[in-house]
């Protein structure tokens, strides 16, 4: 991979992370300004409301009052993601985008914990009585889901490529049982 590809991956990571932080903080600012005074505003009555909540827990309101634990864990995770992008730059921009969504969401919620001592939540999906959440939680969830989908698709592609080349896990296992230690397999036949 060329040096410019490394810079493109890092650029994607920084740009998307910054955009996520901006969007998250802007929506939370709007929630503080307009929702805090009224409490809740129904978009679709009994389905989707905008409701101001001060969350002292983790994403989706879990584990209340563990602010410092979340700040430490978030900091370590965000630094790990940034270091991973800087070192493992061979990944395509898609991976950088997934990790940037997760990092940006984590930073957005950490900003709230530092500034307010709680996270501002406001998306209240009442149809299934789900916890009130925010943009950062959504970005983290979407980034993680995209990453999981990527790894599943890559595993399927790898398995198909192995089958197309005649090398499958069954072929390798049967070759190992027959005593072939060379690692050279040709459709299950020893060379």
GROMACS elastic network, one bead per residue, 0.5 to 0.9 nm:
[ bonds ]
;  ai    aj funct       b0    kb
    1     4     6  0.83402   500
    1     5     6  0.63821   500
    1     6     6  0.74447   500
    1    89     6  0.84509   500
    1    90     6  0.63795   500
    2     5     6  0.53597   500
    2     6     6  0.67821   500
    3     6     6  0.51703   500
    3     7     6  0.65350   500
    3     8     6  0.88124   500
    4     7     6  0.50153   500
    4     8     6  0.61519   500
    4     9     6  0.86973   500
    5     9     6  0.62584   500
    5    10     6  0.86314   500
    5    89     6  0.77990   500
    5    90     6  0.78142   500
    5    92     6  0.86858   500
    6     9     6  0.52632   500
    6    10     6  0.62784   500
    6    11     6  0.85039   500
    6    85     6  0.89056   500
    6    86     6  0.79533   500
    6    88     6  0.88309   500
    6    89     6  0.52406   500
    6    90     6  0.69648   500
    6    91     6  0.88788   500
    7    10     6  0.50695   500
    7    11     6  0.58669   500
    7    12     6  0.85252   500
    7    89     6  0.83218   500
    8    12     6  0.61147   500
    8    13     6  0.85688   500
    8    93     6  0.76627   500
    9    12     6  0.51612   500
    9    13     6  0.62578   500
    9    14     6  0.87203   500
    9    85     6  0.75027   500
    9    86     6  0.85820   500
    9    89     6  0.63785   500
    9    90     6  0.81633   500
    9    91     6  0.76030   500
    9    92     6  0.68788   500
    9    93     6  0.54678   500
    9    94     6  0.89497   500
    9    95     6  0.87893   500
    9    96     6  0.62032   500
    9    97     6  0.87235   500
   10    13     6  0.50320   500
   10    14     6  0.61483   500
   10    15     6  0.84718   500
   10    82     6  0.88021   500
   10    85     6  0.65842   500
   10    86     6  0.67263   500
   10    89     6  0.74760   500
   10    93     6  0.87097   500
   10    96     6  0.75296   500
   11    14     6  0.51978   500
   11    15     6  0.58844   500
   11    16     6  0.83680   500
   12    15     6  0.52287   500
   12    16     6  0.59286   500
   12    17     6  0.82182   500
   12    93     6  0.65209   500
   12    94     6  0.89170   500
   12    96     6  0.63536   500
   12    97     6  0.64889   500
   12   100     6  0.79198   500
   13    16     6  0.55100   500
   13    17     6  0.59316   500
   13    18     6  0.84957   500
   13    82     6  0.82755   500
   13    85     6  0.76345   500
   13    93     6  0.80515   500
   13    95     6  0.89780   500
   13    96     6  0.52000   500
   13    97     6  0.60031   500
   13    98     6  0.86649   500
   13    99     6  0.73253   500
   13   100     6  0.50635   500
   13   101     6  0.85273   500
   13   103     6  0.89369   500
   14    17     6  0.51508   500
   14    18     6  0.60299   500
   14    19     6  0.85457   500
   14   100     6  0.71949   500
   15    18     6  0.52370   500
   15    19     6  0.61543   500
   15    20     6  0.86481   500
   15   100     6  0.83209   500
   16    20     6  0.60691   500
   16    21     6  0.85459   500
   16    96     6  0.86663   500
   16    97     6  0.65405   500
   16   100     6  0.57302   500
   16   101     6  0.67825   500
   16   104     6  0.75163   500
   17    20     6  0.52089   500
   17    21     6  0.62285   500
   17    22     6  0.86467   500
   17    97     6  0.82630   500
   17    99     6  0.85245   500
   17   101     6  0.61159   500
   17   102     6  0.81716   500
   17   103     6  0.63493   500
   17   105     6  0.79283   500
   17   107     6  0.85738   500
   18    21     6  0.51303   500
   18    22     6  0.61284   500
   18    23     6  0.86446   500
   18   100     6  0.85698   500
   18   104     6  0.66374   500
   19    22     6  0.50950   500
   19    23     6  0.61263   500
   19    24     6  0.84476   500
   19   104     6  0.77966   500
   20    23     6  0.51992   500
   20    24     6  0.59458   500
   20    25     6  0.84486   500
   20   100     6  0.81179   500
   20   101     6  0.65805   500
   20   103     6  0.87333   500
   20   104     6  0.51769   500
   20   105     6  0.65239   500
   20   108     6  0.77526   500
   20   135     6  0.84094   500
   20   136     6  0.75031   500
   20   139     6  0.74114   500
   21    24     6  0.51360   500
   21    25     6  0.59997   500
   21    26     6  0.83774   500
   21   103     6  0.89465   500
   21   104     6  0.52137   500
   21   105     6  0.65742   500
   21   106     6  0.87353   500
   21   107     6  0.67867   500
   21   108     6  0.51458   500
   21   109     6  0.88605   500
   21   136     6  0.77580   500
   22    25     6  0.52775   500
   22    26     6  0.59329   500
   22    27     6  0.85433   500
   22   104     6  0.88448   500
   22   108     6  0.81494   500
   23    26     6  0.51360   500
   23    27     6  0.61293   500
   23    28     6  0.85262   500
   23   135     6  0.76010   500
   23   136     6  0.86469   500
   24    27     6  0.53815   500
   24    28     6  0.62170   500
   24    29     6  0.86272   500
   24   104     6  0.85259   500
   24   105     6  0.74126   500
   24   108     6  0.61231   500
   24   109     6  0.83839   500
   24   134     6  0.76168   500
   24   135     6  0.52463   500
   24   136     6  0.56843   500
   24   139     6  0.88497   500
   25    28     6  0.50311   500
   25    29     6  0.60343   500
   25    30     6  0.86320   500
   25   108     6  0.64873   500
   25   109     6  0.87422   500
   25   111     6  0.84837   500
   25   112     6  0.84376   500
   25   135     6  0.85746   500
   25   136     6  0.86661   500
   26    29     6  0.50253   500
   26    30     6  0.63336   500
   26    31     6  0.86722   500
   27    30     6  0.50517   500
   27    31     6  0.62047   500
   27    32     6  0.87151   500
   27   122     6  0.89577   500
   27   134     6  0.83356   500
   27   135     6  0.73910   500
   28    32     6  0.61626   500
   28    33     6  0.85425   500
   28   112     6  0.89836   500
   28   119     6  0.89822   500
   28   120     6  0.61455   500
   28   121     6  0.74754   500
   28   122     6  0.78328   500
   28   134     6  0.77601   500
   28   135     6  0.81921   500
   29    32     6  0.51523   500
   29    33     6  0.61425   500
   29    34     6  0.85249   500
   29   120     6  0.88561   500
   30    33     6  0.50965   500
   30    34     6  0.58239   500
   30    35     6  0.74284   500
   31    34     6  0.54399   500
   31    36     6  0.64543   500
   31    50     6  0.82407   500
   31    51     6  0.82074   500
   31    52     6  0.64305   500
   31   120     6  0.77091   500
   31   121     6  0.80793   500
   31   122     6  0.66141   500
   32    35     6  0.58330   500
   32    36     6  0.51216   500
   32    37     6  0.79528   500
   32    52     6  0.73674   500
   32   120     6  0.77577   500
   33    36     6  0.63845   500
   33    37     6  0.73977   500
   34    37     6  0.62604   500
   34    38     6  0.71454   500
   34    39     6  0.87667   500
   35    38     6  0.52797   500
   35    39     6  0.53904   500
   35    40     6  0.61651   500
   35    41     6  0.73196   500
   35    50     6  0.73447   500
   35    51     6  0.65758   500
   35    52     6  0.54874   500
   35   122     6  0.80452   500
   36    39     6  0.52329   500
   36    40     6  0.79493   500
   36    51     6  0.80929   500
   36    52     6  0.54379   500
   36    53     6  0.80885   500
   37    40     6  0.88070   500
   37    52     6  0.87427   500
   38    41     6  0.74734   500
   38    51     6  0.86647   500
   38    52     6  0.83394   500
   39    50     6  0.83251   500
   39    51     6  0.57156   500
   39    52     6  0.54423   500
   39    53     6  0.81676   500
   40    49     6  0.65821   500
   40    50     6  0.54556   500
   40    52     6  0.62777   500
   40   122     6  0.84772   500
   40   124     6  0.88481   500
   41    45     6  0.88179   500
   41    48     6  0.89321   500
   41    49     6  0.55067   500
   41    50     6  0.50655   500
   41    51     6  0.63388   500
   42    45     6  0.51424   500
   42    46     6  0.74403   500
   42    47     6  0.81130   500
   42    48     6  0.63137   500
   42    50     6  0.62223   500
   42    51     6  0.82996   500
   43    46     6  0.88024   500
   43    47     6  0.78918   500
   43    48     6  0.55576   500
   43    49     6  0.51869   500
   43    50     6  0.70064   500
   44    47     6  0.53363   500
   44    48     6  0.50461   500
   44    49     6  0.65624   500
   45    48     6  0.64272   500
   45    49     6  0.69362   500
   45   126     6  0.87745   500
   46    49     6  0.73101   500
   46   125     6  0.83024   500
   46   126     6  0.57544   500
   46   127     6  0.63425   500
   47   124     6  0.82725   500
   47   125     6  0.59308   500
   47   128     6  0.80835   500
   47   129     6  0.89388   500
   48   123     6  0.75592   500
   48   124     6  0.58175   500
   48   126     6  0.57521   500
   48   127     6  0.70753   500
   49   122     6  0.81654   500
   49   123     6  0.65529   500
   49   124     6  0.50006   500
   49   125     6  0.64231   500
   49   126     6  0.72160   500
   50   122     6  0.52592   500
   50   123     6  0.51360   500
   50   124     6  0.55901   500
   50   125     6  0.84451   500
   50   132     6  0.87755   500
   51   121     6  0.75613   500
   51   123     6  0.63050   500
   51   124     6  0.58613   500
   51   132     6  0.74934   500
   52   120     6  0.71653   500
   52   121     6  0.61013   500
   52   123     6  0.81493   500
   52   124     6  0.87397   500
   52   132     6  0.85494   500
   53   119     6  0.81553   500
   53   120     6  0.59765   500
   53   121     6  0.50746   500
   53   122     6  0.60584   500
   53   132     6  0.72869   500
   53   133     6  0.85493   500
   54   118     6  0.58081   500
   54   119     6  0.57544   500
   54   120     6  0.50810   500
   54   121     6  0.63212   500
   54   122     6  0.88076   500
   55    58     6  0.76552   500
   55    59     6  0.86063   500
   55    60     6  0.83548   500
   55    61     6  0.59356   500
   55    62     6  0.88351   500
   55    64     6  0.75186   500
   55    65     6  0.86315   500
   55   118     6  0.53498   500
   55   120     6  0.61862   500
   55   121     6  0.65607   500
   55   132     6  0.88602   500
   55   133     6  0.88156   500
   56    61     6  0.73241   500
   56    62     6  0.86976   500
   56    63     6  0.80764   500
   56    64     6  0.52445   500
   56    65     6  0.50718   500
   56    66     6  0.71497   500
   56    67     6  0.65471   500
   56   113     6  0.80431   500
   56   117     6  0.72486   500
   56   119     6  0.62705   500
   56   120     6  0.89582   500
   57    60     6  0.79193   500
   57    61     6  0.50951   500
   57    62     6  0.52476   500
   57    65     6  0.55218   500
   57    66     6  0.62147   500
   57    67     6  0.68826   500
   57    70     6  0.81268   500
   57   118     6  0.76652   500
   57   119     6  0.78597   500
   58    61     6  0.54653   500
   58    63     6  0.58463   500
   58    64     6  0.69675   500
   58    65     6  0.87965   500
   58    66     6  0.80013   500
   58    67     6  0.83044   500
   58    70     6  0.69442   500
   58   119     6  0.84848   500
   59    62     6  0.61126   500
   59    63     6  0.86848   500
   59   109     6  0.87133   500
   59   119     6  0.89633   500
   59   133     6  0.71610   500
   59   134     6  0.86938   500
   59   136     6  0.87594   500
   59   137     6  0.59658   500
   60   121     6  0.84052   500
   60   130     6  0.82836   500
   60   131     6  0.52844   500
   60   132     6  0.61383   500
   60   133     6  0.52678   500
   60   134     6  0.82880   500
   60   137     6  0.72449   500
   61    64     6  0.67765   500
   61   121     6  0.88019   500
   61   131     6  0.64729   500
   61   132     6  0.72436   500
   61   133     6  0.75659   500
   62   131     6  0.88906   500
   63    66     6  0.66137   500
   64    67     6  0.80491   500
   65    68     6  0.86628   500
   65   118     6  0.87626   500
   66    69     6  0.54714   500
   66    70     6  0.63816   500
   66    71     6  0.88034   500
   67    70     6  0.53092   500
   67    71     6  0.62311   500
   67    72     6  0.87758   500
   67   113     6  0.68726   500
   67   117     6  0.73082   500
   67   118     6  0.75455   500
   68    72     6  0.61393   500
   68    73     6  0.85089   500
   68   113     6  0.86878   500
   69    72     6  0.52809   500
   69    73     6  0.61129   500
   69    74     6  0.83980   500
   70    73     6  0.51087   500
   70    74     6  0.57508   500
   70    75     6  0.82758   500
   70   110     6  0.80380   500
   70   113     6  0.87516   500
   71    74     6  0.51230   500
   71    75     6  0.59633   500
   71    76     6  0.85733   500
   71   110     6  0.61719   500
   71   113     6  0.74054   500
   71   114     6  0.82202   500
   72    75     6  0.51320   500
   72    76     6  0.62034   500
   72    77     6  0.85861   500
   73    76     6  0.52418   500
   73    77     6  0.61233   500
   73    78     6  0.85797   500
   74    77     6  0.51095   500
   74    78     6  0.60128   500
   74    79     6  0.85105   500
   74   103     6  0.87269   500
   74   106     6  0.61596   500
   74   107     6  0.75444   500
   74   109     6  0.88779   500
   74   110     6  0.70848   500
   75    78     6  0.52157   500
   75    79     6  0.61132   500
   75    80     6  0.84531   500
   75   106     6  0.83005   500
   75   107     6  0.80721   500
   75   110     6  0.81202   500
   76    79     6  0.52579   500
   76    80     6  0.60321   500
   76    81     6  0.86423   500
   77    80     6  0.50107   500
   77    81     6  0.61682   500
   77    82     6  0.86650   500
   77   103     6  0.78661   500
   77   106     6  0.83993   500
   78    81     6  0.51301   500
   78    82     6  0.62482   500
   78    83     6  0.86154   500
   78   102     6  0.83484   500
   78   103     6  0.54473   500
   78   104     6  0.84987   500
   78   106     6  0.70681   500
   78   107     6  0.74179   500
   79    82     6  0.51100   500
   79    83     6  0.60730   500
   79    84     6  0.84424   500
   79   103     6  0.87602   500
   80    83     6  0.51371   500
   80    84     6  0.59771   500
   80    85     6  0.86151   500
   81    84     6  0.50202   500
   81    85     6  0.62267   500
   81    86     6  0.86195   500
   81    99     6  0.67474   500
   81   100     6  0.82011   500
   81   102     6  0.87703   500
   81   103     6  0.69896   500
   82    85     6  0.52021   500
   82    86     6  0.62038   500
   82    87     6  0.86509   500
   82    99     6  0.86631   500
   82   100     6  0.86978   500
   82   103     6  0.81621   500
   83    86     6  0.50059   500
   83    87     6  0.60140   500
   83    88     6  0.81211   500
   84    87     6  0.52158   500
   84    88     6  0.54010   500
   84    89     6  0.77243   500
   85    88     6  0.53047   500
   85    89     6  0.54613   500
   85    90     6  0.86925   500
   85    91     6  0.81838   500
   85    96     6  0.69564   500
   85    99     6  0.84037   500
   86    89     6  0.58223   500
   87    90     6  0.85185   500
   88    91     6  0.66613   500
   89    92     6  0.78797   500
   89    96     6  0.87298   500
   91    94     6  0.78733   500
   91    95     6  0.61777   500
   91    96     6  0.72625   500
   92    95     6  0.57888   500
   92    96     6  0.68253   500
   92    97     6  0.89804   500
   93    97     6  0.60458   500
   93    98     6  0.86538   500
   94    97     6  0.50484   500
   94    98     6  0.63180   500
   94    99     6  0.87085   500
   94   146     6  0.89142   500
   94   147     6  0.87080   500
   94   150     6  0.87515   500
   95    98     6  0.51225   500
   95    99     6  0.61939   500
   95   100     6  0.84073   500
   95   146     6  0.87177   500
   95   147     6  0.69890   500
   95   150     6  0.82569   500
   96    99     6  0.51925   500
   96   100     6  0.58770   500
   96   101     6  0.85832   500
   97   101     6  0.61982   500
   97   102     6  0.87317   500
   97   143     6  0.76242   500
   98   101     6  0.53048   500
   98   102     6  0.65464   500
   98   103     6  0.87713   500
   98   140     6  0.86531   500
   98   142     6  0.79027   500
   98   144     6  0.67527   500
   98   145     6  0.85400   500
   98   146     6  0.63102   500
   98   147     6  0.59772   500
   99   102     6  0.51089   500
   99   103     6  0.60558   500
   99   104     6  0.84306   500
   99   140     6  0.86992   500
   99   143     6  0.64087   500
   99   144     6  0.77843   500
   99   147     6  0.79157   500
  100   104     6  0.57391   500
  100   105     6  0.82655   500
  100   140     6  0.89395   500
  100   143     6  0.76640   500
  101   104     6  0.52163   500
  101   105     6  0.60744   500
  101   106     6  0.85120   500
  101   136     6  0.84547   500
  101   139     6  0.52902   500
  101   140     6  0.58078   500
  101   141     6  0.85667   500
  101   142     6  0.74861   500
  101   143     6  0.51314   500
  101   144     6  0.82675   500
  102   105     6  0.52835   500
  102   106     6  0.61485   500
  102   107     6  0.86506   500
  102   136     6  0.82653   500
  102   137     6  0.87586   500
  102   139     6  0.62291   500
  102   141     6  0.74823   500
  102   142     6  0.80516   500
  102   143     6  0.54362   500
  102   144     6  0.68057   500
  103   106     6  0.50366   500
  103   107     6  0.60797   500
  103   108     6  0.84841   500
  103   139     6  0.88974   500
  103   140     6  0.74701   500
  104   107     6  0.51191   500
  104   108     6  0.60208   500
  104   109     6  0.86838   500
  104   136     6  0.72493   500
  104   139     6  0.76126   500
  104   140     6  0.78104   500
  105   108     6  0.50115   500
  105   109     6  0.63069   500
  105   110     6  0.85230   500
  105   135     6  0.74465   500
  105   137     6  0.62502   500
  105   138     6  0.77569   500
  105   139     6  0.55684   500
  105   140     6  0.53529   500
  105   141     6  0.89590   500
  106   109     6  0.53610   500
  106   110     6  0.60986   500
  106   111     6  0.86541   500
  106   136     6  0.67457   500
  106   137     6  0.80076   500
  106   139     6  0.88426   500
  106   140     6  0.70948   500
  107   111     6  0.60609   500
  107   112     6  0.87119   500
  107   136     6  0.82848   500
  108   111     6  0.52599   500
  108   112     6  0.66898   500
  108   119     6  0.89640   500
  108   135     6  0.87143   500
  108   136     6  0.59887   500
  109   112     6  0.51768   500
  109   113     6  0.64417   500
  109   114     6  0.88214   500
  109   118     6  0.85221   500
  109   119     6  0.59422   500
  109   120     6  0.81004   500
  109   134     6  0.89281   500
  109   136     6  0.63369   500
  109   137     6  0.80291   500
  110   114     6  0.61908   500
  110   115     6  0.85315   500
  110   118     6  0.89221   500
  110   119     6  0.78817   500
  111   114     6  0.51856   500
  111   115     6  0.59849   500
  111   116     6  0.81957   500
  111   119     6  0.83807   500
  112   115     6  0.51558   500
  112   116     6  0.54461   500
  112   117     6  0.66375   500
  112   118     6  0.59516   500
  112   119     6  0.50352   500
  112   120     6  0.69155   500
  113   116     6  0.55560   500
  113   119     6  0.57575   500
  113   120     6  0.89792   500
  114   117     6  0.57397   500
  114   118     6  0.78944   500
  115   118     6  0.80829   500
  116   119     6  0.73310   500
  116   120     6  0.86463   500
  119   134     6  0.86573   500
  120   133     6  0.81750   500
  120   134     6  0.70893   500
  121   124     6  0.84189   500
  121   132     6  0.59655   500
  121   135     6  0.82118   500
  121   137     6  0.89865   500
  122   132     6  0.60002   500
  122   133     6  0.58259   500
  122   134     6  0.56657   500
  122   135     6  0.86851   500
  123   131     6  0.85106   500
  123   132     6  0.53280   500
  123   133     6  0.51398   500
  123   134     6  0.57079   500
  123   135     6  0.81482   500
  124   129     6  0.83313   500
  124   130     6  0.72038   500
  124   131     6  0.68471   500
  124   133     6  0.67937   500
  124   134     6  0.89040   500
  125   128     6  0.68355   500
  125   129     6  0.65166   500
  125   130     6  0.57220   500
  125   131     6  0.74017   500
  125   132     6  0.69156   500
  125   133     6  0.86997   500
  126   130     6  0.61358   500
  126   131     6  0.83977   500
  126   132     6  0.87383   500
  127   130     6  0.76500   500
  129   132     6  0.89290   500
  130   133     6  0.87091   500
  133   136     6  0.82337   500
  133   137     6  0.62545   500
  133   138     6  0.76447   500
  134   137     6  0.54301   500
  134   138     6  0.64738   500
  134   139     6  0.88979   500
  135   139     6  0.61616   500
  135   140     6  0.86173   500
  136   139     6  0.50775   500
  136   140     6  0.61588   500
  136   141     6  0.85516   500
  137   140     6  0.51989   500
  137   141     6  0.61591   500
  137   142     6  0.86107   500
  138   141     6  0.51098   500
  138   142     6  0.60351   500
  138   143     6  0.84375   500
  139   142     6  0.51510   500
  139   143     6  0.59358   500
  139   144     6  0.84572   500
  140   143     6  0.51933   500
  140   144     6  0.61153   500
  140   145     6  0.85386   500
  141   144     6  0.52222   500
  141   145     6  0.60579   500
  141   146     6  0.85424   500
  142   145     6  0.50648   500
  142   146     6  0.60304   500
  142   147     6  0.85199   500
  143   146     6  0.51607   500
  143   147     6  0.61850   500
  143   148     6  0.87004   500
  144   147     6  0.50460   500
  144   148     6  0.62054   500
  144   149     6  0.86279   500
  145   148     6  0.51081   500
  145   149     6  0.61493   500
  145   150     6  0.85313   500
  146   149     6  0.51076   500
  146   150     6  0.60944   500
  146   151     6  0.87399   500
  147   150     6  0.50058   500
  147   151     6  0.63182   500
  147   152     6  0.86732   500
  148   151     6  0.52295   500
  148   152     6  0.62130   500
  148   153     6  0.86361   500
  149   152     6  0.50997   500
  149   153     6  0.61029   500
  149   154     6  0.85161   500
  150   153     6  0.51958   500
  150   154     6  0.60851   500
  150   155     6  0.85802   500
  151   154     6  0.50143   500
  151   155     6  0.60639   500
  151   156     6  0.85866   500
  152   155     6  0.51290   500
  152   156     6  0.62679   500
  152   157     6  0.86661   500
  153   156     6  0.51014   500
  153   157     6  0.61568   500
  153   158     6  0.86081   500
  154   158     6  0.60798   500
  154   159     6  0.85639   500
  155   158     6  0.50839   500
  155   159     6  0.61702   500
  155   160     6  0.86167   500
  156   159     6  0.51217   500
  156   160     6  0.61684   500
  156   161     6  0.85606   500
  157   160     6  0.51018   500
  157   161     6  0.60601   500
  157   162     6  0.85840   500
  158   161     6  0.50469   500
  158   162     6  0.61796   500
  158   163     6  0.86361   500
  159   162     6  0.51092   500
  159   163     6  0.62300   500
  159   164     6  0.85920   500
  159   168     6  0.75248   500
  159   169     6  0.87992   500
  160   163     6  0.50289   500
  160   164     6  0.60127   500
  160   165     6  0.85641   500
  161   164     6  0.50152   500
  161   165     6  0.61912   500
  161   166     6  0.85737   500
  161   167     6  0.85331   500
  162   165     6  0.51943   500
  162   166     6  0.61791   500
  162   168     6  0.55070   500
  162   169     6  0.83077   500
  163   167     6  0.56745   500
  163   168     6  0.55493   500
  163   169     6  0.89747   500
  164   167     6  0.75724   500
  164   168     6  0.89036   500
  165   168     6  0.83460   500
  165   186     6  0.84970   500
  165   187     6  0.75206   500
  166   171     6  0.80561   500
  166   185     6  0.88785   500
  166   186     6  0.70117   500
  166   188     6  0.75943   500
  167   170     6  0.80937   500
  167   171     6  0.59335   500
  167   172     6  0.68706   500
  167   185     6  0.72042   500
  167   186     6  0.71181   500
  167   187     6  0.56136   500
  167   188     6  0.70630   500
  168   171     6  0.50396   500
  168   172     6  0.62600   500
  168   173     6  0.85073   500
  168   187     6  0.83343   500
  168   188     6  0.86639   500
  169   172     6  0.51212   500
  169   173     6  0.60457   500
  169   174     6  0.85773   500
  170   173     6  0.50500   500
  170   174     6  0.60780   500
  170   175     6  0.84642   500
  170   188     6  0.88733   500
  171   174     6  0.52037   500
  171   175     6  0.60403   500
  171   176     6  0.85292   500
  171   185     6  0.82141   500
  171   187     6  0.70455   500
  171   188     6  0.51484   500
  171   189     6  0.88060   500
  172   175     6  0.50665   500
  172   176     6  0.61075   500
  172   177     6  0.86765   500
  172   183     6  0.85087   500
  172   185     6  0.74168   500
  172   188     6  0.70501   500
  173   176     6  0.50993   500
  173   177     6  0.63351   500
  173   178     6  0.87844   500
  174   177     6  0.50651   500
  174   178     6  0.63166   500
  174   179     6  0.89000   500
  174   188     6  0.75342   500
  175   178     6  0.50841   500
  175   179     6  0.66047   500
  175   180     6  0.57219   500
  175   181     6  0.82955   500
  175   183     6  0.88596   500
  175   185     6  0.76435   500
  175   188     6  0.62654   500
  175   189     6  0.77240   500
  175   190     6  0.75676   500
  176   179     6  0.53031   500
  176   180     6  0.54664   500
  176   181     6  0.66199   500
  176   183     6  0.86315   500
  177   180     6  0.75165   500
  178   181     6  0.89589   500
  180   183     6  0.70308   500
  180   184     6  0.81022   500
  180   185     6  0.86176   500
  180   190     6  0.70098   500
  181   184     6  0.81463   500
  182   185     6  0.83150   500
  184   190     6  0.73416   500
  184   191     6  0.68665   500
  185   188     6  0.57480   500
  185   189     6  0.62791   500
  185   190     6  0.60793   500
  185   191     6  0.69391   500
  186   189     6  0.53439   500
  186   190     6  0.67561   500
  186   191     6  0.71473   500
  187   190     6  0.85484   500
